[in-house]
Amino acid sequence: MDAGELIKRARFELHDTGGTEYSNEELLHYLADSVSLLSRLLIEARAPHNIRETWVVVSPSPLPEKFIAMAEYDPKKARIVNNEIYAKRLPLKLRYYIGYERPDRLGFIMDVPEVFEPILSQMVTARALNRNEYNTALEQQYAQMHKAEIIRISRQRDGMVSGADRKPKYEV
């Protein structure tokens, strides 16, 4: 999905399909912030599908593309300085979390898994609806709600859903 399609979905939820209340630039800004938050929350959830591995064979080496944080960090083995990794012993197996790229235009093709698109749309909508309220308590409430949903989706995606998180496929 591209950023414009996701913004179109948010506009529908905002009842602003004509674009009279919210500019594309404003919604794109909210979407970019939401993508960054999603990346951070998936790290917090220790989402295995966001972990990549590579081998460092030269020190220093530039950090891999989309690198956000190390999945396993041992300061005795390596350190990161100015977007480079310094390994104390080579080769070094680097396990790291990836982050998703922030959209910067409407046609931007998003690299976020499709399963997270509805929650991104909800996050954009929540930010837009609260833009003039200056209600940080409400923003924190939305953030906690979105965090819980992202963690639930992530665990479900990775097959780690607890019985309490499962929803029945049908009601009796």
TISELO-455218 format. One line per 4 residues: their letters; for each residue x, y, z of N, C-alpha, C. Coordinates in nm, 4 decimals. Each point is the difference from the previous one (the first is absolute). Layout:
A) X,Y,Z,X,Y,Z,X,Y,Z  ... .
REM end
This chain:
MDAG) 0.0856,-0.1167,0.0000,-0.0856,0.1167,0.0000,0.0903,0.1232,0.0000  -0.0442,0.1005,-0.0731,0.0786,0.1228,0.0049,-0.0612,0.0968,0.1015  0.0783,0.1009,0.0354,-0.0403,0.0935,0.1049,-0.1312,0.0708,-0.0355  -0.0193,0.0321,-0.1264,-0.1223,0.0673,-0.0413,-0.1250,-0.0841,0.0250 .
ELIK) 0.0102,-0.1313,-0.0229,-0.1137,-0.0886,0.0241,-0.0317,-0.0088,0.1489  0.1042,-0.0038,0.0809,-0.0228,-0.0068,0.1437,-0.0607,0.1305,0.0515  0.0446,0.1114,-0.0555,-0.0573,0.1294,0.0379,-0.1452,0.0090,-0.0467  -0.0286,-0.0576,-0.1163,-0.1386,-0.0027,-0.0483,-0.0885,-0.0776,0.0977 .
RARF) 0.0515,-0.1107,0.0522,-0.0733,-0.0797,0.0989,-0.0242,0.0827,0.1270  0.1025,0.0724,0.0444,-0.0150,0.0841,0.1195,-0.1010,0.1120,-0.0263  0.0042,0.0585,-0.1197,-0.0969,0.1059,-0.0340,-0.1438,-0.0521,0.0089  -0.0217,-0.1237,-0.0433,-0.1327,-0.0595,0.0074,-0.0444,-0.0077,0.1458 .
ELHD) 0.0901,-0.0454,0.0883,-0.0313,-0.0087,0.1425,-0.0225,0.1386,0.0613  0.0661,0.1008,-0.0564,-0.0117,0.1380,0.0501,-0.1194,0.0740,-0.0614  -0.0692,-0.0645,-0.0934,-0.1105,0.0650,-0.0733,0.0507,0.1259,-0.0703  0.1182,-0.0126,-0.0594,0.0630,0.1118,-0.0708,0.0514,-0.0475,-0.1362 .
TGGT) -0.0853,-0.0718,-0.0721,0.0430,-0.0545,-0.1292,0.0319,0.1100,-0.1008  -0.0567,0.1188,0.0176,0.0286,0.1112,-0.0899,0.1275,0.0750,0.0353  0.0579,-0.0278,0.1144,0.1251,0.0645,0.0397,-0.0157,0.1443,0.0415  -0.1165,0.0361,0.0541,-0.0219,0.1394,0.0389,0.0493,0.0311,0.1417 .
EYSN) 0.0011,-0.1002,0.0881,0.0376,0.0225,0.1400,0.1485,-0.0242,0.0256  0.0546,-0.1040,-0.0630,0.1393,-0.0399,0.0250,0.0762,0.0004,-0.1320  0.1169,0.0612,-0.0007,0.0815,0.0016,-0.1218,0.0721,-0.1336,-0.0154  0.0395,-0.0310,-0.1218,0.0776,-0.1216,-0.0241,0.1308,0.0035,0.0789 .
EELL) 0.0625,0.1175,0.0069,0.1269,0.0138,0.0712,-0.0168,-0.0299,0.1491  -0.1101,0.0476,0.0584,-0.0249,-0.0261,0.1420,-0.0193,-0.1494,0.0251  -0.0823,-0.0644,-0.0818,-0.0254,-0.1430,0.0182,0.1245,-0.0831,-0.0305  0.0796,0.0443,-0.0965,0.1251,-0.0692,-0.0307,0.0965,0.0091,0.1185 .
HYLA) 0.0030,0.1143,0.0649,0.0823,0.0173,0.1209,-0.0466,-0.0956,0.1096  -0.1308,-0.0096,0.0223,-0.0535,-0.0920,0.1005,0.0328,-0.1450,-0.0363  -0.0068,-0.0318,-0.1288,0.0313,-0.1356,-0.0443,0.1477,-0.0319,0.0240  0.0886,0.0936,-0.0334,0.1433,-0.0224,0.0214,0.0298,-0.0228,0.1481 .
DSVS) -0.0615,0.0813,0.0860,0.0184,-0.0184,0.1445,-0.0542,-0.1355,0.0456  -0.1118,-0.0416,-0.0566,-0.0609,-0.1277,0.0371,0.0873,-0.1175,-0.0436  0.0634,0.0106,-0.1160,0.0902,-0.1051,-0.0471,0.1204,-0.0119,0.0932  0.0542,0.1131,0.0431,0.1124,-0.0025,0.0947,-0.0412,-0.0626,0.1322 .
LLSR) -0.1181,0.0371,0.0486,-0.0498,-0.0567,0.1250,-0.0217,-0.1510,-0.0141  -0.0544,-0.0424,-0.1123,-0.0197,-0.1426,-0.0248,0.1334,-0.0742,0.0085  0.1034,0.0541,-0.0634,0.1321,-0.0639,0.0041,0.0498,-0.0133,0.1435  -0.0140,0.1053,0.0785,0.0463,-0.0040,0.1399,-0.0812,-0.0998,0.0830 .
LLIE) -0.1318,-0.0037,-0.0213,-0.0837,-0.0913,0.0766,0.0274,-0.1463,-0.0346  0.0348,-0.0263,-0.1236,0.0333,-0.1375,-0.0384,0.1328,-0.0443,0.0618  0.0904,0.0936,0.0202,0.1240,-0.0320,0.0725,-0.0335,-0.0297,0.1451  -0.0836,0.0847,0.0586,-0.0412,-0.0205,0.1386,-0.0694,-0.1349,0.0181 .
ARAP) -0.0761,-0.0415,-0.1001,-0.0706,-0.1283,0.0053,0.0931,-0.1170,-0.0332  0.1238,0.0314,-0.0346,0.0988,-0.1016,-0.0384,-0.0525,-0.0871,-0.1147  -0.0570,0.0667,-0.0986,-0.0611,-0.0690,-0.1137,0.1060,-0.0714,-0.0837  -0.0031,-0.1331,-0.0037,0.1019,-0.0740,-0.0747,-0.0004,0.0277,-0.1502 .
HNIR) -0.1163,0.0351,-0.0558,-0.0040,0.0260,-0.1438,0.0704,0.1298,-0.0380  0.0415,0.0784,0.0972,0.0735,0.1235,-0.0274,0.1491,-0.0151,0.0288  0.0439,-0.1213,0.0265,0.1419,-0.0247,0.0258,0.0663,-0.0506,-0.1280  0.1139,0.0579,-0.0291,0.0817,-0.0439,-0.1133,0.1374,-0.0385,0.0528 .
ETWV) 0.0714,-0.0783,-0.0785,0.1348,-0.0412,0.0368,0.0944,0.0274,-0.1152  0.1222,0.0339,0.0348,0.1059,0.0175,-0.0989,0.1321,-0.0268,0.0693  0.1024,-0.0143,-0.0781,0.1332,-0.0205,0.0554,0.0828,0.1250,-0.0221  0.0656,0.0446,0.1041,0.0954,0.1110,-0.0092,0.1364,-0.0650,-0.0199 .
VVSP) 0.0654,0.0322,-0.1123,0.1298,-0.0608,-0.0303,0.1131,0.1024,-0.0042  -0.0370,0.1287,0.0040,0.0978,0.1075,0.0020,-0.0413,0.0961,0.1103  0.0981,0.0482,0.0734,-0.0312,0.0958,0.1066,0.0860,0.1240,-0.0182  -0.0613,0.1174,-0.0019,-0.1430,0.0267,0.0138,-0.0746,-0.0279,-0.1303 .
SPLP) -0.1298,-0.0265,0.0147,-0.0893,-0.0219,-0.1131,-0.1215,0.0904,0.0147  -0.0551,0.0469,-0.1112,-0.1244,0.0782,0.0105,-0.1130,-0.0883,0.0504  -0.0933,0.0600,0.0704,-0.1163,-0.0754,0.0478,-0.0845,-0.0440,-0.1192  -0.0652,-0.1141,0.0112,-0.0847,-0.0465,-0.1101,-0.1160,0.0965,-0.0267 .
EKFI) -0.0512,-0.0074,-0.1212,-0.1158,0.0810,-0.0383,-0.1179,-0.0353,0.0906  -0.0766,0.0972,0.0394,-0.1187,-0.0124,0.0860,0.0324,-0.0378,0.1445  0.1275,-0.0003,0.0386,0.0408,-0.0316,0.1368,-0.0622,0.1010,0.0961  -0.0609,-0.0513,0.1085,-0.0553,0.0862,0.1046,0.0696,-0.0272,0.1327 .
AMAE) 0.0128,-0.1283,0.0353,0.0611,-0.0360,0.1279,0.0530,-0.1423,-0.0081  0.0969,-0.0289,0.0841,0.0519,-0.1364,0.0062,-0.0981,-0.0875,0.0764  -0.0219,-0.1201,-0.0515,-0.0894,-0.0937,0.0682,0.0713,-0.0649,0.1183  0.1288,-0.0164,-0.0142,0.0831,-0.0544,0.1074,0.1212,0.0905,0.0104 .
YDPK) 0.0201,0.0587,0.1146,0.1119,0.0922,0.0135,0.0926,-0.0456,0.1111  0.1257,-0.0153,-0.0350,0.1042,-0.0339,0.0967,0.1138,0.0993,-0.0228  0.0181,0.0961,0.0924,0.1039,0.1007,-0.0201,0.1413,-0.0591,-0.0065  0.0154,-0.1249,0.0414,0.1306,-0.0654,-0.0088,0.0300,-0.0443,-0.1427 .
KARI) -0.1074,-0.0118,-0.0825,0.0183,-0.0476,-0.1371,0.0021,0.1120,-0.1033  -0.0795,0.1054,0.0246,-0.0097,0.1065,-0.1004,-0.0554,0.1272,0.0621  0.0226,0.1098,-0.0717,-0.0609,0.1273,0.0387,-0.0347,0.0768,-0.1272  -0.0959,0.0904,0.0155,-0.0447,0.0799,-0.1140,0.0382,0.1451,0.0251 .
VNNE) 0.0654,0.0593,-0.0999,0.0409,0.1398,0.0073,-0.0261,0.0621,-0.1375  -0.0766,0.1097,-0.0016,-0.0247,0.0742,-0.1245,-0.0424,-0.0887,-0.1169  -0.1015,-0.0810,0.0206,-0.0561,-0.0872,-0.1042,0.0978,-0.1027,-0.0539  0.0987,-0.0348,0.0810,0.0920,-0.1070,-0.0350,0.0103,-0.0964,0.1171 .
IYAK) 0.0230,-0.1269,-0.0327,0.0169,-0.1000,0.1051,0.1474,-0.0392,0.0058  0.0505,0.0007,0.1204,0.1384,-0.0386,0.0267,-0.0030,-0.1338,0.0720  0.0459,-0.1039,-0.0688,0.0025,-0.1339,0.0584,0.1354,-0.0229,0.0647  -0.0014,-0.0612,0.1167,0.1253,-0.0284,0.0693,0.0630,-0.1287,-0.0514 .
RLPL) -0.0845,-0.0892,-0.0556,0.0471,-0.1244,-0.0590,-0.0778,-0.0244,-0.1286  0.0693,-0.0402,-0.1037,-0.0638,-0.0251,-0.1291,0.0055,-0.1488,-0.0324  -0.0946,-0.0524,-0.0729,-0.1259,0.0625,-0.0392,-0.0954,0.0074,0.1199  -0.0952,0.0912,-0.0105,-0.0998,0.0204,0.1052,-0.1389,-0.0170,-0.0600 .
KLRY) -0.0788,-0.0870,0.0605,-0.1390,-0.0162,-0.0439,-0.0816,0.1117,0.0644  -0.0566,0.0852,-0.0835,-0.0778,0.1141,0.0475,-0.1485,-0.0292,-0.0167  -0.0736,-0.0020,0.1091,-0.1459,-0.0153,-0.0022,-0.0567,0.1368,0.0352  -0.0875,0.0510,-0.0849,-0.0499,0.1359,0.0195,-0.1460,0.0127,-0.0419 .
YIGY) -0.0638,0.1016,0.0570,-0.1381,0.0325,-0.0364,0.0004,0.0989,-0.1148  -0.0922,-0.0223,-0.0914,-0.0165,0.0959,-0.1101,-0.1109,0.0988,0.0353  0.0072,0.1145,-0.0615,-0.1068,0.0986,0.0105,-0.0576,0.0225,-0.1382  -0.1209,0.0468,-0.0027,-0.0643,0.0265,-0.1284,0.0271,0.1430,-0.0422 .
ERPD) 0.0098,0.0181,-0.1300,0.0321,0.1313,-0.0546,-0.1175,0.0957,0.0146  0.0308,0.1230,0.0410,-0.1028,0.1029,0.0158,-0.0409,0.0527,-0.1381  -0.1296,-0.0001,-0.0291,-0.0437,0.0523,-0.1306,0.0225,0.1510,-0.0077  0.0416,0.0465,-0.1184,0.0260,0.1428,-0.0180,-0.0808,0.0620,-0.1140 .
RLGF) -0.0856,-0.0823,-0.0628,-0.0861,0.0488,-0.1078,-0.1171,-0.0968,-0.0149  -0.1049,0.0436,-0.0677,-0.1207,-0.0810,-0.0124,0.0223,-0.1299,-0.0763  0.0841,-0.0007,-0.1013,0.0233,-0.1200,-0.0794,0.1020,-0.0955,0.0594  0.0499,0.0312,0.1179,0.1031,-0.0798,0.0655,-0.0525,-0.1415,0.0255 .
IMDV) 0.0708,-0.1022,-0.0492,-0.0398,-0.1391,0.0220,0.0501,-0.0408,0.1384  -0.0930,-0.0337,0.0865,0.0341,-0.0290,0.1388,0.0481,-0.1442,0.0140  0.1014,-0.0181,0.0855,0.0552,-0.1332,0.0234,-0.0558,-0.0642,0.1270  -0.1040,0.0589,0.0547,-0.0645,-0.0529,0.1198,-0.0846,-0.1212,-0.0397 .
PEVF) 0.0079,-0.1099,0.0761,-0.0846,-0.1153,-0.0331,-0.1481,0.0376,-0.0028  -0.0715,-0.0583,-0.0925,-0.1412,0.0308,-0.0221,-0.0843,-0.0142,0.1266  0.0366,-0.0921,0.0862,-0.0774,-0.0246,0.1214,-0.0038,0.1232,0.0914  0.0977,0.0896,-0.0123,0.0045,0.1192,0.0852,-0.0642,0.1238,-0.0641 .
EPIL) -0.0446,-0.0094,-0.1239,-0.0573,0.1164,-0.0670,-0.1250,0.0537,0.0692  -0.0945,-0.0848,0.0439,-0.1181,0.0553,0.0684,0.0359,0.0768,0.1284  0.0961,-0.0499,0.0759,0.0371,0.0692,0.1239,0.0699,0.1319,-0.0320  0.0780,0.0044,-0.1080,0.0628,0.1268,-0.0404,-0.1070,0.1024,-0.0369 .
SQMV) -0.1025,-0.0442,-0.0706,-0.1095,0.0889,-0.0358,-0.0693,0.0532,0.1256  -0.0209,-0.0879,0.0978,-0.0618,0.0430,0.1266,0.0892,0.0992,0.0744  0.1304,-0.0215,-0.0046,0.0930,0.0896,0.0683,-0.0023,0.1389,-0.0640  -0.0029,0.0039,-0.1328,-0.0078,0.1279,-0.0713,-0.1304,0.0703,0.0355 .
TARA) -0.1095,-0.0741,0.0001,-0.1312,0.0568,0.0326,-0.0026,0.0563,0.1413  0.0537,-0.0740,0.0946,0.0020,0.0461,0.1395,0.0807,0.1279,0.0141  0.1153,0.0063,-0.0654,0.0823,0.1216,0.0070,-0.0735,0.1191,-0.0612  -0.0652,-0.0236,-0.1132,-0.0706,0.1089,-0.0678,-0.1165,0.0511,0.0848 .
LNRN) -0.0764,-0.0913,0.0571,-0.1157,0.0419,0.0801,0.0409,0.0735,0.1272  0.1191,-0.0258,0.0479,0.0455,0.0605,0.1245,0.0929,0.1187,-0.0231  0.0151,0.0457,-0.1239,0.1008,0.1013,-0.0310,-0.0206,0.1325,0.0713  -0.1228,0.0394,0.0252,-0.0261,0.1293,0.0635,-0.0440,-0.0123,0.1450 .
EYNT) 0.0018,-0.1205,0.0530,-0.0498,-0.0210,0.1358,0.1067,0.0243,0.1061  0.1247,-0.0206,-0.0359,0.1113,0.0138,0.0947,-0.0258,-0.0819,0.1255  -0.0569,-0.1180,-0.0195,-0.0350,-0.0875,0.1107,0.1006,-0.1150,0.0024  0.1072,0.0169,0.0772,0.1040,-0.1021,0.0019,-0.0503,-0.1291,0.0641 .
ALEQ) -0.0932,0.0090,0.0937,-0.0545,-0.1211,0.0618,-0.0713,-0.0841,-0.1058  -0.0744,0.0648,-0.0880,-0.0695,-0.0717,-0.1068,0.1008,-0.0605,-0.0978  0.1046,0.0751,-0.0339,0.1026,-0.0525,-0.0896,0.0689,-0.1212,0.0614  0.0259,0.0048,0.1308,0.0614,-0.1135,0.0676,-0.0939,-0.1207,0.0007 .
QYAQ) -0.1282,0.0264,0.0157,-0.0990,-0.1082,-0.0027,-0.0021,-0.0655,-0.1379  0.0005,0.0823,-0.1059,0.0052,-0.0540,-0.1363,0.1288,-0.0797,-0.0197  0.1117,0.0535,0.0478,0.1287,-0.0672,-0.0166,-0.0003,-0.1367,0.0676  -0.0555,-0.0082,0.1202,-0.0055,-0.1284,0.0712,-0.0909,-0.0987,-0.0741 .
MHKA) -0.1103,0.0500,-0.0519,-0.0924,-0.0853,-0.0740,0.0682,-0.0535,-0.1267  0.0684,0.0873,-0.0721,0.0676,-0.0417,-0.1219,0.1161,-0.0940,0.0310  0.0705,0.0280,0.1083,0.1109,-0.0869,0.0404,-0.0505,-0.1416,0.0272  -0.1072,-0.0118,0.0745,-0.0561,-0.1313,0.0312,-0.0423,-0.0730,-0.1277 .
EIIR) -0.0605,0.0716,-0.0922,-0.0447,-0.0621,-0.1250,0.1187,-0.0423,-0.0864  0.1040,0.0815,-0.0059,0.1189,-0.0337,-0.0785,0.0676,-0.1242,0.0573  0.0115,-0.0059,0.1315,0.0619,-0.1168,0.0639,-0.0852,-0.1244,-0.0255  -0.1331,0.0131,0.0100,-0.0882,-0.1145,-0.0251,0.0154,-0.0491,-0.1438 .
ISRQ) -0.0007,0.0920,-0.0950,0.0131,-0.0380,-0.1411,0.1362,-0.0649,-0.0242  0.1038,0.0581,0.0576,0.1350,-0.0523,-0.0182,0.0117,-0.1418,0.0540  -0.0530,-0.0224,0.1186,0.0069,-0.1338,0.0597,-0.0834,-0.0993,-0.0793  -0.1147,0.0443,-0.0475,-0.0852,-0.0875,-0.0799,0.0715,-0.0359,-0.1298 .
RDGM) 0.0648,0.0968,-0.0581,0.0727,-0.0210,-0.1252,0.1142,-0.0989,0.0186  0.0612,0.0029,0.1169,0.1130,-0.0887,0.0282,-0.0421,-0.1291,0.0678  -0.1319,-0.0245,0.0104,-0.0479,-0.1234,0.0587,0.0166,-0.0082,0.1504  0.0039,0.1165,0.0674,0.0213,0.0012,0.1445,-0.1223,0.0525,0.0732 .
VSGA) -0.1177,-0.0241,-0.0529,-0.1220,0.0539,0.0594,-0.0419,-0.0848,0.1186  -0.0263,0.0656,0.1115,-0.0490,-0.0726,0.1171,-0.1500,-0.0211,-0.0157  -0.0548,-0.0879,0.0781,-0.1437,-0.0267,-0.0063,-0.0822,0.1240,0.0267  0.0479,0.0884,0.0885,-0.0738,0.1223,0.0327,-0.0048,0.0956,-0.1184 .
DRKP) 0.1033,-0.0069,-0.0881,0.0045,0.0903,-0.1143,-0.0808,-0.0503,-0.1186  -0.0303,-0.1299,-0.0010,-0.0740,-0.0565,-0.1121,-0.1449,0.0440,0.0034  -0.0500,0.0299,-0.1168,-0.1423,0.0354,-0.0112,-0.0695,-0.1146,-0.0727  -0.1195,-0.0362,0.0409,-0.0705,-0.1082,-0.0703,-0.0308,0.0403,-0.1435 .
KYEV) 0.0007,-0.0994,-0.0896,-0.0299,0.0280,-0.1398,-0.1472,0.0303,-0.0203  -0.0817,-0.0477,0.0895,-0.1429,0.0259,-0.0108,-0.0603,0.0009,0.1404  -0.1110,0.0659,0.0099,-0.0723,0.0077,0.1273,-0.1084,-0.1058,0.0023  -0.0247,-0.0589,0.1157,-0.1046,-0.1013,0.0152,-0.1264,0.0666,0.0475 .
REM end
